[in-house]
Amino acid sequence: MRRNTSGHHRRRVSPRIRTAVSVGIAAVAVAATAAAATAETATPPPSTARTQHVEYFSGADGHPRQTTVPAPKPLAPSEKAAIAAGDGDVTSIVQSGPVGSKLDVVFIGDGYTAAQQKDFHADVRAKWAKISAVEPYAAYRGLFNVWAVDAVSNESGVSGDPTKDVVRDTALDSAFFCDGTERLLCVDTGKVESYASKAPAADLVVVLSNSTKYGGAGYNDVSSQVGYDGIATASSDNDQSDQIAVHETGHSLGKLADEYDYGQSGTYSGPEPAQANLSKLSADQMTAQQQKWYRWIGQQSPDGGAVGAFEGGGYYQYGLNRPTENSIMRTLGREFNLPGREGMIAGFYRYASVLSSPLSTHHAVSRGTRIRVTAPASAQLTWSVDGRERKAARGKSSVIPRTLGVPADGRAHTVTARATDRTKAVRDPALRKLLSRSLSWHIAP
C-alpha cells in the first residue's frame, strides 16, 4: 500500500541531510568491513569519529557492497531533550513474553506524518511477517517481541525518492543517494538511538522509511555505543527490503561474515577469520582439525548443494572459503546455509530464553493457580513436582498445580518446568548446553 507522498519539495540539501547516516538492522559484533581490496583481514577497522562503515545493496544482482560514509553530527542536548519530550509513542506489535526473556525488535518509522502512523504500524506487521517467514526465524517466532515507535515527520516520504533533488522534512532524515550512492538509504543515527530508547527494550532496531524505492543499509559500528545489536534501514513498501534486514541480522545476531567477494579483489593473506562461516582451511583440513563447520561438511544445505569449502568470501576472491555456493550472506533471496542457521539460533538465544513465563517465580502461588509457559516447538517441555517428573504433563504449555498432583497436605511444594531445545539445526555441543532452562514456583501450603 502506498500513502500520499505529495509535496515533492525541491530545495537545497542541508548539511544534516548530506551527512545523515542510516543504521543497519542488527549489525553489532561483526561489523561489515570497508570495501577495500587491499585490507589484510576480513574484520573491519574501527570507525573514526567522523565516518561510519556501511553495507548496502545496489541492484538486481542482490550482491551487497561496502563503503564508508560521513557520520551524522552529534545531537545537541536540546535536540535530545526535544525528542525525549516529544512524540515516540510505543505500540506492541508482537508480545511473546516478558521483556528480558525475549529478543526485542524495535521498528521506528520515518517519513510518516501524524495522520499516517496507523499506516506505519501496518507496514511493521507486514515487514515482520516477511522477515519471520525466513528460517530459522520461522521456527523461533515465539522468541521475539516486536515494538513500533512512532516518529512523526512533517512531510510524507523520504529524501531522494524518486530523484536526488527531492528533499523532505522527516523525523530521522531518511535519504537515498547517501554519499552519492542512490540505493544507500541513510538516516541520522543519533536520532534513531533517541527514539529507540523509548521502547521497553531494544536488541535489534529497524528503521522503516516510507517509500517503495529499493534500498536500505546495514551499519555495523554502532554496537559499542548503544545497548542493542544494531540498526537497519529498509524501504517500507519494497518487496525486497525485508531481505536486506535478514542479511544484516546475519552479521549482528549470527556473527556471520559476508560470503561475497569483489571479483578481482586479490588473495587473502591474514589470520584465520573469527567468523564461523569463513575459513582459510579446506574441507579436509577442517575435518582433520575439527575446526569451523566440520560437523556440517557433506550435509545437504537448505540454500542448495552440500556443505563443503567454496573459495571466495569476506570480500576476497581467493584465500578464503565459505560453506556453500550461494547463501543469503552472499546473495539476497537465498536461505541461510546450515552453519549460518546454527549461528542465527545461537544469536537468538543470546537474548531470549528457551523457557519463559508471565507468572513470576519470586512469589508463592496457590494450588489453583494456572501456570503458563512458552517454549519453541523444537523444545521438549517437562513438569515435575518436588523433583519428580509428571510424565502425563509432558509437552503441556500450562498446568494447575492441584491437577498436576500437588497435595493439599499443609506443606509447601515446588513445581518445576524444564525446556530443552532439541533442534537438529544445532550440532555444537557447547551451544547445546545453553539450550535448556528450568523455572520453579513455590506452591503455598
Secondary structure, DSSP 4 states (H G I P E B T S, - for coil): ---------B-PPPHHHHT-----TT--SSPPPP--TT-SSSSPPPP-TTEEEEEEE-STT--EEEEEEEPPPPPPHHHHHHHHHS---EEEEE--S-BTTBEEEEEEEES--GGGHHHHHHHHHHHHHHHTTSTTTGGGGGGEEEEEE----SSSS-BTSSSTTB----SS--BSSBTTBTTB-B--HHHHHHHHTTSS--SEEEEEES--SS-EEEE-S-TTTSSSS-EEEEETT-TTHHHHHHHHHHHHTT-PPP--B-SS--B--SPPPSSTT-BSS-HHHHHHHT-TTGGGTTSBPTTSSB---EEEETBEEEEEEESSSS-TTTSTT----HHHHHHHHHHHHHHS-SSB-SS-SSS-B-TT--EE-B--TTEEEEEEETTEE-GGGTT-SEE-HHHHT---SSS-EEEEEEEEE--TT---HHHHTTSEEEEEEEEP-
